[in-house]
Amino acid sequence: MNKFVAGTAAILLTTTLMTTGCTWDKRDTGTAAGAVVGGVAGGLVTGGSAVGVGVGAVGGALVGNQMAK
């Protein structure tokens, strides 16, 4: 259950930051979305390991940034 709460909190935090008046361009949004998706995927693959979530988030951010060019 803690993984679900942490994932939900991360998604809500990202959504809040994206909609609170910050001027984000397409590339920033792609980076943030990639980080969230990568972090969730890394957590799922590694069974919730903090290292897996971190590596997945960094990898997802890099991919999301490049795809949003």
MODELLER restraints for C-alpha pairs under 7 A, 6 or more apart:
rsr = mdl.restraints
at = mdl.atoms
rsr.add(forms.Gaussian(group=physical.xy_distance, feature=features.Distance(at['CA:3:A'], at['CA:48:A']), mean=6.97, stdev=0.5))
rsr.add(forms.Gaussian(group=physical.xy_distance, feature=features.Distance(at['CA:7:A'], at['CA:40:A']), mean=6.98, stdev=0.5))
rsr.add(forms.Gaussian(group=physical.xy_distance, feature=features.Distance(at['CA:11:A'], at['CA:36:A']), mean=6.90, stdev=0.5))
rsr.add(forms.Gaussian(group=physical.xy_distance, feature=features.Distance(at['CA:26:A'], at['CA:68:A']), mean=6.18, stdev=0.5))
rsr.add(forms.Gaussian(group=physical.xy_distance, feature=features.Distance(at['CA:27:A'], at['CA:65:A']), mean=5.53, stdev=0.5))
rsr.add(forms.Gaussian(group=physical.xy_distance, feature=features.Distance(at['CA:27:A'], at['CA:68:A']), mean=4.92, stdev=0.5))
rsr.add(forms.Gaussian(group=physical.xy_distance, feature=features.Distance(at['CA:27:A'], at['CA:69:A']), mean=6.12, stdev=0.5))
rsr.add(forms.Gaussian(group=physical.xy_distance, feature=features.Distance(at['CA:28:A'], at['CA:65:A']), mean=7.00, stdev=0.5))
rsr.add(forms.Gaussian(group=physical.xy_distance, feature=features.Distance(at['CA:30:A'], at['CA:64:A']), mean=4.61, stdev=0.5))
rsr.add(forms.Gaussian(group=physical.xy_distance, feature=features.Distance(at['CA:30:A'], at['CA:65:A']), mean=5.38, stdev=0.5))
rsr.add(forms.Gaussian(group=physical.xy_distance, feature=features.Distance(at['CA:30:A'], at['CA:68:A']), mean=5.45, stdev=0.5))
rsr.add(forms.Gaussian(group=physical.xy_distance, feature=features.Distance(at['CA:31:A'], at['CA:61:A']), mean=4.52, stdev=0.5))
rsr.add(forms.Gaussian(group=physical.xy_distance, feature=features.Distance(at['CA:31:A'], at['CA:62:A']), mean=6.66, stdev=0.5))
rsr.add(forms.Gaussian(group=physical.xy_distance, feature=features.Distance(at['CA:31:A'], at['CA:64:A']), mean=4.59, stdev=0.5))
rsr.add(forms.Gaussian(group=physical.xy_distance, feature=features.Distance(at['CA:31:A'], at['CA:65:A']), mean=4.44, stdev=0.5))
rsr.add(forms.Gaussian(group=physical.xy_distance, feature=features.Distance(at['CA:32:A'], at['CA:61:A']), mean=6.26, stdev=0.5))
rsr.add(forms.Gaussian(group=physical.xy_distance, feature=features.Distance(at['CA:33:A'], at['CA:64:A']), mean=6.74, stdev=0.5))
rsr.add(forms.Gaussian(group=physical.xy_distance, feature=features.Distance(at['CA:34:A'], at['CA:60:A']), mean=4.27, stdev=0.5))
rsr.add(forms.Gaussian(group=physical.xy_distance, feature=features.Distance(at['CA:34:A'], at['CA:61:A']), mean=4.59, stdev=0.5))
rsr.add(forms.Gaussian(group=physical.xy_distance, feature=features.Distance(at['CA:34:A'], at['CA:63:A']), mean=6.53, stdev=0.5))
rsr.add(forms.Gaussian(group=physical.xy_distance, feature=features.Distance(at['CA:34:A'], at['CA:64:A']), mean=4.44, stdev=0.5))
rsr.add(forms.Gaussian(group=physical.xy_distance, feature=features.Distance(at['CA:35:A'], at['CA:57:A']), mean=4.18, stdev=0.5))
rsr.add(forms.Gaussian(group=physical.xy_distance, feature=features.Distance(at['CA:35:A'], at['CA:58:A']), mean=6.12, stdev=0.5))
rsr.add(forms.Gaussian(group=physical.xy_distance, feature=features.Distance(at['CA:35:A'], at['CA:60:A']), mean=4.58, stdev=0.5))
rsr.add(forms.Gaussian(group=physical.xy_distance, feature=features.Distance(at['CA:35:A'], at['CA:61:A']), mean=4.20, stdev=0.5))
rsr.add(forms.Gaussian(group=physical.xy_distance, feature=features.Distance(at['CA:36:A'], at['CA:57:A']), mean=6.19, stdev=0.5))
rsr.add(forms.Gaussian(group=physical.xy_distance, feature=features.Distance(at['CA:37:A'], at['CA:60:A']), mean=6.51, stdev=0.5))
rsr.add(forms.Gaussian(group=physical.xy_distance, feature=features.Distance(at['CA:38:A'], at['CA:56:A']), mean=4.34, stdev=0.5))
rsr.add(forms.Gaussian(group=physical.xy_distance, feature=features.Distance(at['CA:38:A'], at['CA:57:A']), mean=4.51, stdev=0.5))
rsr.add(forms.Gaussian(group=physical.xy_distance, feature=features.Distance(at['CA:38:A'], at['CA:59:A']), mean=6.45, stdev=0.5))
rsr.add(forms.Gaussian(group=physical.xy_distance, feature=features.Distance(at['CA:38:A'], at['CA:60:A']), mean=4.23, stdev=0.5))
rsr.add(forms.Gaussian(group=physical.xy_distance, feature=features.Distance(at['CA:39:A'], at['CA:53:A']), mean=4.48, stdev=0.5))
rsr.add(forms.Gaussian(group=physical.xy_distance, feature=features.Distance(at['CA:39:A'], at['CA:54:A']), mean=6.25, stdev=0.5))
rsr.add(forms.Gaussian(group=physical.xy_distance, feature=features.Distance(at['CA:39:A'], at['CA:56:A']), mean=4.56, stdev=0.5))
rsr.add(forms.Gaussian(group=physical.xy_distance, feature=features.Distance(at['CA:39:A'], at['CA:57:A']), mean=3.99, stdev=0.5))
rsr.add(forms.Gaussian(group=physical.xy_distance, feature=features.Distance(at['CA:40:A'], at['CA:53:A']), mean=6.55, stdev=0.5))
rsr.add(forms.Gaussian(group=physical.xy_distance, feature=features.Distance(at['CA:41:A'], at['CA:56:A']), mean=6.51, stdev=0.5))
rsr.add(forms.Gaussian(group=physical.xy_distance, feature=features.Distance(at['CA:42:A'], at['CA:52:A']), mean=4.78, stdev=0.5))
rsr.add(forms.Gaussian(group=physical.xy_distance, feature=features.Distance(at['CA:42:A'], at['CA:53:A']), mean=4.62, stdev=0.5))
rsr.add(forms.Gaussian(group=physical.xy_distance, feature=features.Distance(at['CA:42:A'], at['CA:55:A']), mean=6.88, stdev=0.5))
rsr.add(forms.Gaussian(group=physical.xy_distance, feature=features.Distance(at['CA:42:A'], at['CA:56:A']), mean=4.44, stdev=0.5))
rsr.add(forms.Gaussian(group=physical.xy_distance, feature=features.Distance(at['CA:43:A'], at['CA:49:A']), mean=5.99, stdev=0.5))
rsr.add(forms.Gaussian(group=physical.xy_distance, feature=features.Distance(at['CA:43:A'], at['CA:52:A']), mean=5.57, stdev=0.5))
rsr.add(forms.Gaussian(group=physical.xy_distance, feature=features.Distance(at['CA:43:A'], at['CA:53:A']), mean=4.67, stdev=0.5))
rsr.add(forms.Gaussian(group=physical.xy_distance, feature=features.Distance(at['CA:46:A'], at['CA:52:A']), mean=5.66, stdev=0.5))
